[in-house]
Amino acid sequence: MHVSLTPELENRVKAKVQSGLYNNASEVIREALRFMDSHEEWVAEIKLARLREQLQTGINQLDRGEGIPIDSKGGLDRLFEAIEDDSRA
């Protein structure tokens, strides 16, 4: 198997090996994968908590009457375009 890394990631792997904590790049990558596996549930919980926060923000806005009525597909398309424009700004 061959893995391509960005120059920054490659430098980070090399630094770990040079620190003496790992014998080679393969050990660094294996350790990183084990870390990901062991923390996968924790990361999912963090993402879910963030999503819940965002949903609560939207609910609060709706409760304050700050919603945008959508009555047709064209209206929904315009809403998504506005969201994309905001994210680019």
N, C-alpha and C positions, 0 to 999 in steps of 0.2 A: 504494500500500500504506500502511496505517495501522498503527502499532505502539503499543500501550499499555504504559507503564512505571509502576512504582510511583513515588511521590514521591521516594523515596531515589535510585532509579536516574536519574530525570529530573534531579535536582540534580547527580548525578555527571557526567552528560553535559554539562549546562550549565557546570559547573566546568571541564571539559576545553576547551570552546569559549572560555570566558573566560580560560583560561590562555594563549591565543594559539597553542596547538599545532595547533588545528583551526579551520577557517573556519566550520563549522556542525555541527549534530547529526548529519546524515547521514554526514559524514566520520568522526565518532567511532564510529558504529554499524558502518560499513564496516570500519574498522580493527579493532574488536572481533571481527567475524566472521572477518576474515583471521587474526587471532591464534588464534581457536578452531580454524579449519581447520588451521593449521600445527602446533598442539599437540594435536590430537585423538588421535594415536597415543600420545603421552606420557601423556595423561590416562588412556587405556584401560590402559596398562601399570601405572600407579599403582593403579587400581581392581582390576586382576587381582592385583597383589601383596598388596593388603589382603585380598582374598578368600582368597588362599592362606594368609595369616596366620591368618585366622579358621578356616579348615578345619584347620590344624595345631593350633590351640587345641582344637578339637573332638576330633581324633584323640588328642591328649595326654590329654584328659579320659577318653575311652574306654579308653585304655591303663591309666589309674589306676582303672578300674572305676567311674567316675562317670556312666556312661550310664544312660538311663532306658528300660527295656524297654517296647515298645509291642506289644500283642498283638491289638488290634482297632481298627476305625475310631474308636470312641468314645474309646479311649485317645489316639489321634492328635489328635482334636478337643480333648481336655483339655490336651494338651501345647501346642497352638497357642494356646489361651486363656491358659495360664500365661505363655507367651512374650509375648503381647500385654499382659497385666497387668504383667509386669516392665518392658516398654518404656514404659508409661504412668507408672510409679512414679518 
